[in-house]
Structure formats: C-alpha cells, structure tokens
Amino acid sequence: MRNSGDENFLILFNDDYNTFDHVIKSLVEICGHDSIQAEQCALIAHFTGSCEVRTGSMSILSSMKSRLEKNGLECEVI
C-alpha cells in the first residue's frame, strides 16, 4: 500500500465477531459499494487480514471510517 499525494486509503480489517452479511451491508450503505464489490472486500479482509475498501480525500474517508466504526467494524485511514 502506497500513499502518494492526495490519495488516501480506507482499510478494513478482519475481525472474529462481525458476520459477512453485516460487513457487506455496511460497505454498501457507507462506502457506496455494490453487493459484489462489498462481498469481495469482505472475503479479502477475511483471508488476508485487511482490504483497501476506498480511496479518496482524508475528510471523506475519515467520515466513512467513523460510520464503519459505529457499525462495529475495525478500519483505519492512511
């Protein structure tokens, strides 16, 4: 993962307590993913430990991070 210029990354981390359905629904509602993209991100996070789910400005991604955390998901913006 490289952070070049104004591009920031929202990273979703795997956890042992949220269901795939909850993670997928959260990514659709908060990050604007379609269901296939959300499912792929959930699977990547599950099998590799993390997944870049969005790129963009720090302010937009920070807002998404806060909303995902309110849904019980672990994430960070880099």
Jmol script that loads the backbone (N, CA, C; Angstrom):
load data "model"
ATOM      1  N   MET A   1       0.837  -1.178   0.000  1.00  0.00           N
ATOM      2  CA  MET A   1       0.000   0.000   0.000  1.00  0.00           C
ATOM      3  C   MET A   1       0.881   1.240   0.000  1.00  0.00           C
ATOM      4  N   ARG A   2       0.648   2.090  -0.941  1.00  0.00           N
ATOM      5  CA  ARG A   2       1.420   3.326  -1.030  1.00  0.00           C
ATOM      6  C   ARG A   2       0.478   4.512  -0.969  1.00  0.00           C
ATOM      7  N   ASN A   3       0.910   5.513  -0.271  1.00  0.00           N
ATOM      8  CA  ASN A   3       0.134   6.735  -0.190  1.00  0.00           C
ATOM      9  C   ASN A   3       0.889   7.821  -0.941  1.00  0.00           C
ATOM     10  N   SER A   4       0.409   8.148  -2.156  1.00  0.00           N
ATOM     11  CA  SER A   4       1.093   9.156  -2.969  1.00  0.00           C
ATOM     12  C   SER A   4       0.194  10.364  -3.152  1.00  0.00           C
ATOM     13  N   GLY A   5       0.704  11.518  -2.758  1.00  0.00           N
ATOM     14  CA  GLY A   5      -0.050  12.749  -2.964  1.00  0.00           C
ATOM     15  C   GLY A   5      -1.298  12.841  -2.112  1.00  0.00           C
ATOM     16  N   ASP A   6      -2.416  13.205  -2.774  1.00  0.00           N
ATOM     17  CA  ASP A   6      -3.670  13.425  -2.060  1.00  0.00           C
ATOM     18  C   ASP A   6      -4.507  12.162  -1.916  1.00  0.00           C
ATOM     19  N   GLU A   7      -4.012  11.038  -2.392  1.00  0.00           N
ATOM     20  CA  GLU A   7      -4.797   9.815  -2.327  1.00  0.00           C
ATOM     21  C   GLU A   7      -4.578   9.123  -0.988  1.00  0.00           C
ATOM     22  N   ASN A   8      -5.676   8.882  -0.297  1.00  0.00           N
ATOM     23  CA  ASN A   8      -5.654   8.186   0.982  1.00  0.00           C
ATOM     24  C   ASN A   8      -6.456   6.901   0.827  1.00  0.00           C
ATOM     25  N   PHE A   9      -6.231   5.979   1.746  1.00  0.00           N
ATOM     26  CA  PHE A   9      -6.865   4.671   1.670  1.00  0.00           C
ATOM     27  C   PHE A   9      -7.661   4.390   2.940  1.00  0.00           C
ATOM     28  N   LEU A  10      -8.854   3.849   2.777  1.00  0.00           N
ATOM     29  CA  LEU A  10      -9.661   3.351   3.889  1.00  0.00           C
ATOM     30  C   LEU A  10      -9.455   1.848   3.931  1.00  0.00           C
ATOM     31  N   ILE A  11      -8.884   1.373   5.030  1.00  0.00           N
ATOM     32  CA  ILE A  11      -8.531  -0.033   5.181  1.00  0.00           C
ATOM     33  C   ILE A  11      -9.512  -0.696   6.141  1.00  0.00           C
ATOM     34  N   LEU A  12     -10.094  -1.805   5.718  1.00  0.00           N
ATOM     35  CA  LEU A  12     -10.970  -2.625   6.558  1.00  0.00           C
ATOM     36  C   LEU A  12     -10.158  -3.800   7.072  1.00  0.00           C
ATOM     37  N   PHE A  13     -10.256  -4.071   8.373  1.00  0.00           N
ATOM     38  CA  PHE A  13      -9.539  -5.186   8.986  1.00  0.00           C
ATOM     39  C   PHE A  13     -10.497  -6.326   9.309  1.00  0.00           C
ATOM     40  N   ASN A  14      -9.982  -7.533   9.216  1.00  0.00           N
ATOM     41  CA  ASN A  14     -10.759  -8.706   9.595  1.00  0.00           C
ATOM     42  C   ASN A  14     -10.994  -8.696  11.102  1.00  0.00           C
ATOM     43  N   ASP A  15     -12.111  -9.260  11.505  1.00  0.00           N
ATOM     44  CA  ASP A  15     -12.373  -9.462  12.927  1.00  0.00           C
ATOM     45  C   ASP A  15     -13.064 -10.808  13.100  1.00  0.00           C
ATOM     46  N   ASP A  16     -13.214 -11.213  14.332  1.00  0.00           N
ATOM     47  CA  ASP A  16     -13.807 -12.520  14.625  1.00  0.00           C
ATOM     48  C   ASP A  16     -15.243 -12.436  15.114  1.00  0.00           C
ATOM     49  N   TYR A  17     -15.883 -11.274  15.018  1.00  0.00           N
ATOM     50  CA  TYR A  17     -17.212 -11.155  15.600  1.00  0.00           C
ATOM     51  C   TYR A  17     -18.279 -10.626  14.658  1.00  0.00           C
ATOM     52  N   ASN A  18     -17.948  -9.923  13.587  1.00  0.00           N
ATOM     53  CA  ASN A  18     -18.970  -9.441  12.653  1.00  0.00           C
ATOM     54  C   ASN A  18     -19.230 -10.487  11.573  1.00  0.00           C
ATOM     55  N   THR A  19     -20.499 -10.624  11.199  1.00  0.00           N
ATOM     56  CA  THR A  19     -20.850 -11.571  10.141  1.00  0.00           C
ATOM     57  C   THR A  19     -20.531 -10.971   8.779  1.00  0.00           C
ATOM     58  N   PHE A  20     -20.381 -11.839   7.785  1.00  0.00           N
ATOM     59  CA  PHE A  20     -20.163 -11.366   6.426  1.00  0.00           C
ATOM     60  C   PHE A  20     -21.316 -10.471   5.982  1.00  0.00           C
ATOM     61  N   ASP A  21     -22.538 -10.867   6.311  1.00  0.00           N
ATOM     62  CA  ASP A  21     -23.703 -10.067   5.916  1.00  0.00           C
ATOM     63  C   ASP A  21     -23.643  -8.660   6.494  1.00  0.00           C
ATOM     64  N   HIS A  22     -23.230  -8.546   7.757  1.00  0.00           N
ATOM     65  CA  HIS A  22     -23.129  -7.226   8.390  1.00  0.00           C
ATOM     66  C   HIS A  22     -22.054  -6.375   7.718  1.00  0.00           C
ATOM     67  N   VAL A  23     -20.897  -6.981   7.447  1.00  0.00           N
ATOM     68  CA  VAL A  23     -19.809  -6.257   6.796  1.00  0.00           C
ATOM     69  C   VAL A  23     -20.231  -5.815   5.399  1.00  0.00           C
ATOM     70  N   ILE A  24     -20.837  -6.704   4.637  1.00  0.00           N
ATOM     71  CA  ILE A  24     -21.279  -6.393   3.277  1.00  0.00           C
ATOM     72  C   ILE A  24     -22.311  -5.269   3.302  1.00  0.00           C
ATOM     73  N   LYS A  25     -23.286  -5.375   4.175  1.00  0.00           N
ATOM     74  CA  LYS A  25     -24.320  -4.336   4.274  1.00  0.00           C
ATOM     75  C   LYS A  25     -23.695  -2.988   4.633  1.00  0.00           C
ATOM     76  N   SER A  26     -22.742  -2.977   5.542  1.00  0.00           N
ATOM     77  CA  SER A  26     -22.080  -1.736   5.952  1.00  0.00           C
ATOM     78  C   SER A  26     -21.310  -1.113   4.799  1.00  0.00           C
ATOM     79  N   LEU A  27     -20.588  -1.937   4.031  1.00  0.00           N
ATOM     80  CA  LEU A  27     -19.823  -1.412   2.901  1.00  0.00           C
ATOM     81  C   LEU A  27     -20.738  -0.858   1.807  1.00  0.00           C
ATOM     82  N   VAL A  28     -21.872  -1.494   1.604  1.00  0.00           N
ATOM     83  CA  VAL A  28     -22.838  -0.996   0.613  1.00  0.00           C
ATOM     84  C   VAL A  28     -23.402   0.342   1.074  1.00  0.00           C
ATOM     85  N   GLU A  29     -23.868   0.406   2.318  1.00  0.00           N
ATOM     86  CA  GLU A  29     -24.533   1.607   2.831  1.00  0.00           C
ATOM     87  C   GLU A  29     -23.574   2.781   3.027  1.00  0.00           C
ATOM     88  N   ILE A  30     -22.385   2.517   3.513  1.00  0.00           N
ATOM     89  CA  ILE A  30     -21.480   3.595   3.905  1.00  0.00           C
ATOM     90  C   ILE A  30     -20.477   3.957   2.811  1.00  0.00           C
ATOM     91  N   CYS A  31     -19.957   2.946   2.134  1.00  0.00           N
ATOM     92  CA  CYS A  31     -18.898   3.188   1.148  1.00  0.00           C
ATOM     93  C   CYS A  31     -19.404   3.233  -0.288  1.00  0.00           C
ATOM     94  N   GLY A  32     -20.686   2.942  -0.493  1.00  0.00           N
ATOM     95  CA  GLY A  32     -21.239   3.004  -1.832  1.00  0.00           C
ATOM     96  C   GLY A  32     -20.871   1.829  -2.723  1.00  0.00           C
ATOM     97  N   HIS A  33     -20.451   0.729  -2.127  1.00  0.00           N
ATOM     98  CA  HIS A  33     -20.123  -0.454  -2.913  1.00  0.00           C
ATOM     99  C   HIS A  33     -21.397  -1.100  -3.441  1.00  0.00           C
ATOM    100  N   ASP A  34     -21.281  -1.826  -4.562  1.00  0.00           N
ATOM    101  CA  ASP A  34     -22.383  -2.710  -4.923  1.00  0.00           C
ATOM    102  C   ASP A  34     -22.169  -4.005  -4.141  1.00  0.00           C
ATOM    103  N   SER A  35     -23.138  -4.892  -4.144  1.00  0.00           N
ATOM    104  CA  SER A  35     -23.064  -6.073  -3.282  1.00  0.00           C
ATOM    105  C   SER A  35     -21.897  -6.995  -3.644  1.00  0.00           C
ATOM    106  N   ILE A  36     -21.564  -7.087  -4.918  1.00  0.00           N
ATOM    107  CA  ILE A  36     -20.448  -7.953  -5.334  1.00  0.00           C
ATOM    108  C   ILE A  36     -19.124  -7.387  -4.848  1.00  0.00           C
ATOM    109  N   GLN A  37     -18.922  -6.082  -5.027  1.00  0.00           N
ATOM    110  CA  GLN A  37     -17.691  -5.443  -4.568  1.00  0.00           C
ATOM    111  C   GLN A  37     -17.558  -5.571  -3.051  1.00  0.00           C
ATOM    112  N   ALA A  38     -18.652  -5.357  -2.333  1.00  0.00           N
ATOM    113  CA  ALA A  38     -18.627  -5.453  -0.871  1.00  0.00           C
ATOM    114  C   ALA A  38     -18.289  -6.874  -0.429  1.00  0.00           C
ATOM    115  N   GLU A  39     -18.859  -7.859  -1.105  1.00  0.00           N
ATOM    116  CA  GLU A  39     -18.569  -9.251  -0.764  1.00  0.00           C
ATOM    117  C   GLU A  39     -17.110  -9.574  -1.021  1.00  0.00           C
ATOM    118  N   GLN A  40     -16.564  -9.106  -2.138  1.00  0.00           N
ATOM    119  CA  GLN A  40     -15.158  -9.350  -2.434  1.00  0.00           C
ATOM    120  C   GLN A  40     -14.251  -8.716  -1.388  1.00  0.00           C
ATOM    121  N   CYS A  41     -14.552  -7.493  -0.979  1.00  0.00           N
ATOM    122  CA  CYS A  41     -13.746  -6.825   0.053  1.00  0.00           C
ATOM    123  C   CYS A  41     -13.822  -7.578   1.376  1.00  0.00           C
ATOM    124  N   ALA A  42     -15.008  -8.050   1.738  1.00  0.00           N
ATOM    125  CA  ALA A  42     -15.171  -8.804   2.984  1.00  0.00           C
ATOM    126  C   ALA A  42     -14.349 -10.090   2.942  1.00  0.00           C
ATOM    127  N   LEU A  43     -14.357 -10.769   1.807  1.00  0.00           N
ATOM    128  CA  LEU A  43     -13.582 -12.005   1.671  1.00  0.00           C
ATOM    129  C   LEU A  43     -12.081 -11.740   1.699  1.00  0.00           C
ATOM    130  N   ILE A  44     -11.640 -10.687   1.013  1.00  0.00           N
ATOM    131  CA  ILE A  44     -10.218 -10.345   1.027  1.00  0.00           C
ATOM    132  C   ILE A  44      -9.768 -10.036   2.454  1.00  0.00           C
ATOM    133  N   ALA A  45     -10.547  -9.234   3.179  1.00  0.00           N
ATOM    134  CA  ALA A  45     -10.197  -8.913   4.567  1.00  0.00           C
ATOM    135  C   ALA A  45     -10.166 -10.175   5.423  1.00  0.00           C
ATOM    136  N   HIS A  46     -11.121 -11.059   5.199  1.00  0.00           N
ATOM    137  CA  HIS A  46     -11.194 -12.294   5.981  1.00  0.00           C
ATOM    138  C   HIS A  46      -9.962 -13.169   5.760  1.00  0.00           C
ATOM    139  N   PHE A  47      -9.560 -13.337   4.510  1.00  0.00           N
ATOM    140  CA  PHE A  47      -8.480 -14.264   4.196  1.00  0.00           C
ATOM    141  C   PHE A  47      -7.084 -13.657   4.298  1.00  0.00           C
ATOM    142  N   THR A  48      -6.953 -12.325   4.152  1.00  0.00           N
ATOM    143  CA  THR A  48      -5.618 -11.718   4.202  1.00  0.00           C
ATOM    144  C   THR A  48      -5.415 -10.829   5.423  1.00  0.00           C
ATOM    145  N   GLY A  49      -6.478 -10.516   6.145  1.00  0.00           N
ATOM    146  CA  GLY A  49      -6.370  -9.689   7.342  1.00  0.00           C
ATOM    147  C   GLY A  49      -6.812  -8.264   7.148  1.00  0.00           C
ATOM    148  N   SER A  50      -6.774  -7.767   5.891  1.00  0.00           N
ATOM    149  CA  SER A  50      -7.213  -6.393   5.634  1.00  0.00           C
ATOM    150  C   SER A  50      -7.498  -6.223   4.152  1.00  0.00           C
ATOM    151  N   CYS A  51      -8.192  -5.126   3.838  1.00  0.00           N
ATOM    152  CA  CYS A  51      -8.514  -4.817   2.447  1.00  0.00           C
ATOM    153  C   CYS A  51      -8.683  -3.309   2.296  1.00  0.00           C
ATOM    154  N   GLU A  52      -8.113  -2.751   1.222  1.00  0.00           N
ATOM    155  CA  GLU A  52      -8.358  -1.346   0.879  1.00  0.00           C
ATOM    156  C   GLU A  52      -9.766  -1.270   0.284  1.00  0.00           C
ATOM    157  N   VAL A  53     -10.682  -0.609   0.992  1.00  0.00           N
ATOM    158  CA  VAL A  53     -12.069  -0.584   0.513  1.00  0.00           C
ATOM    159  C   VAL A  53     -12.431   0.694  -0.224  1.00  0.00           C
ATOM    160  N   ARG A  54     -11.684   1.765  -0.025  1.00  0.00           N
ATOM    161  CA  ARG A  54     -11.931   3.033  -0.743  1.00  0.00           C
ATOM    162  C   ARG A  54     -10.655   3.838  -0.809  1.00  0.00           C
ATOM    163  N   THR A  55     -10.570   4.686  -1.813  1.00  0.00           N
ATOM    164  CA  THR A  55      -9.528   5.692  -1.890  1.00  0.00           C
ATOM    165  C   THR A  55     -10.211   7.041  -2.012  1.00  0.00           C
ATOM    166  N   GLY A  56      -9.506   8.095  -1.594  1.00  0.00           N
ATOM    167  CA  GLY A  56     -10.086   9.419  -1.718  1.00  0.00           C
ATOM    168  C   GLY A  56      -9.466  10.406  -0.760  1.00  0.00           C
ATOM    169  N   SER A  57     -10.185  11.484  -0.532  1.00  0.00           N
ATOM    170  CA  SER A  57      -9.691  12.542   0.352  1.00  0.00           C
ATOM    171  C   SER A  57      -9.786  12.107   1.810  1.00  0.00           C
ATOM    172  N   MET A  58      -8.898  12.660   2.609  1.00  0.00           N
ATOM    173  CA  MET A  58      -8.865  12.337   4.038  1.00  0.00           C
ATOM    174  C   MET A  58     -10.197  12.651   4.711  1.00  0.00           C
ATOM    175  N   SER A  59     -10.824  13.774   4.366  1.00  0.00           N
ATOM    176  CA  SER A  59     -12.065  14.163   5.044  1.00  0.00           C
ATOM    177  C   SER A  59     -13.206  13.188   4.745  1.00  0.00           C
ATOM    178  N   ILE A  60     -13.340  12.770   3.495  1.00  0.00           N
ATOM    179  CA  ILE A  60     -14.415  11.831   3.141  1.00  0.00           C
ATOM    180  C   ILE A  60     -14.159  10.465   3.765  1.00  0.00           C
ATOM    181  N   LEU A  61     -12.921   9.989   3.665  1.00  0.00           N
ATOM    182  CA  LEU A  61     -12.608   8.674   4.216  1.00  0.00           C
ATOM    183  C   LEU A  61     -12.696   8.660   5.737  1.00  0.00           C
ATOM    184  N   SER A  62     -12.345   9.749   6.393  1.00  0.00           N
ATOM    185  CA  SER A  62     -12.461   9.818   7.854  1.00  0.00           C
ATOM    186  C   SER A  62     -13.919   9.725   8.290  1.00  0.00           C
ATOM    187  N   SER A  63     -14.798  10.351   7.528  1.00  0.00           N
ATOM    188  CA  SER A  63     -16.226  10.260   7.816  1.00  0.00           C
ATOM    189  C   SER A  63     -16.723   8.822   7.652  1.00  0.00           C
ATOM    190  N   MET A  64     -16.306   8.176   6.571  1.00  0.00           N
ATOM    191  CA  MET A  64     -16.690   6.777   6.351  1.00  0.00           C
ATOM    192  C   MET A  64     -16.134   5.883   7.455  1.00  0.00           C
ATOM    193  N   LYS A  65     -14.898   6.130   7.865  1.00  0.00           N
ATOM    194  CA  LYS A  65     -14.268   5.357   8.939  1.00  0.00           C
ATOM    195  C   LYS A  65     -15.091   5.452  10.215  1.00  0.00           C
ATOM    196  N   SER A  66     -15.504   6.663  10.564  1.00  0.00           N
ATOM    197  CA  SER A  66     -16.299   6.858  11.776  1.00  0.00           C
ATOM    198  C   SER A  66     -17.608   6.087  11.707  1.00  0.00           C
ATOM    199  N   ARG A  67     -18.252   6.129  10.559  1.00  0.00           N
ATOM    200  CA  ARG A  67     -19.524   5.419  10.394  1.00  0.00           C
ATOM    201  C   ARG A  67     -19.325   3.903  10.438  1.00  0.00           C
ATOM    202  N   LEU A  68     -18.250   3.411   9.814  1.00  0.00           N
ATOM    203  CA  LEU A  68     -17.971   1.976   9.867  1.00  0.00           C
ATOM    204  C   LEU A  68     -17.670   1.531  11.296  1.00  0.00           C
ATOM    205  N   GLU A  69     -16.919   2.347  12.024  1.00  0.00           N
ATOM    206  CA  GLU A  69     -16.613   2.016  13.419  1.00  0.00           C
ATOM    207  C   GLU A  69     -17.874   2.003  14.275  1.00  0.00           C
ATOM    208  N   LYS A  70     -18.822   2.891  14.010  1.00  0.00           N
ATOM    209  CA  LYS A  70     -20.100   2.870  14.731  1.00  0.00           C
ATOM    210  C   LYS A  70     -20.862   1.582  14.459  1.00  0.00           C
ATOM    211  N   ASN A  71     -20.596   0.974  13.292  1.00  0.00           N
ATOM    212  CA  ASN A  71     -21.206  -0.307  12.953  1.00  0.00           C
ATOM    213  C   ASN A  71     -20.387  -1.473  13.501  1.00  0.00           C
ATOM    214  N   GLY A  72     -19.330  -1.182  14.245  1.00  0.00           N
ATOM    215  CA  GLY A  72     -18.545  -2.238  14.887  1.00  0.00           C
ATOM    216  C   GLY A  72     -17.424  -2.799  14.050  1.00  0.00           C
ATOM    217  N   LEU A  73     -17.103  -2.156  12.921  1.00  0.00           N
ATOM    218  CA  LEU A  73     -16.030  -2.636  12.056  1.00  0.00           C
ATOM    219  C   LEU A  73     -14.711  -1.956  12.424  1.00  0.00           C
ATOM    220  N   GLU A  74     -13.627  -2.693  12.238  1.00  0.00           N
ATOM    221  CA  GLU A  74     -12.301  -2.158  12.514  1.00  0.00           C
ATOM    222  C   GLU A  74     -11.714  -1.637  11.203  1.00  0.00           C
ATOM    223  N   CYS A  75     -11.270  -0.371  11.203  1.00  0.00           N
ATOM    224  CA  CYS A  75     -10.707   0.211   9.988  1.00  0.00           C
ATOM    225  C   CYS A  75      -9.791   1.369  10.348  1.00  0.00           C
ATOM    226  N   GLU A  76      -9.037   1.819   9.349  1.00  0.00           N
ATOM    227  CA  GLU A  76      -8.178   2.982   9.529  1.00  0.00           C
ATOM    228  C   GLU A  76      -8.012   3.679   8.189  1.00  0.00           C
ATOM    229  N   VAL A  77      -7.649   4.949   8.245  1.00  0.00           N
ATOM    230  CA  VAL A  77      -7.358   5.730   7.037  1.00  0.00           C
ATOM    231  C   VAL A  77      -5.860   6.002   7.027  1.00  0.00           C
ATOM    232  N   ILE A  78      -5.233   5.720   5.898  1.00  0.00           N
ATOM    233  CA  ILE A  78      -3.805   6.013   5.759  1.00  0.00           C
ATOM    234  C   ILE A  78      -3.575   6.854   4.511  1.00  0.00           C
TER     235      ILE A  78
END
end "model"
wireframe off; spacefill off
backbone 0.3
color backbone group
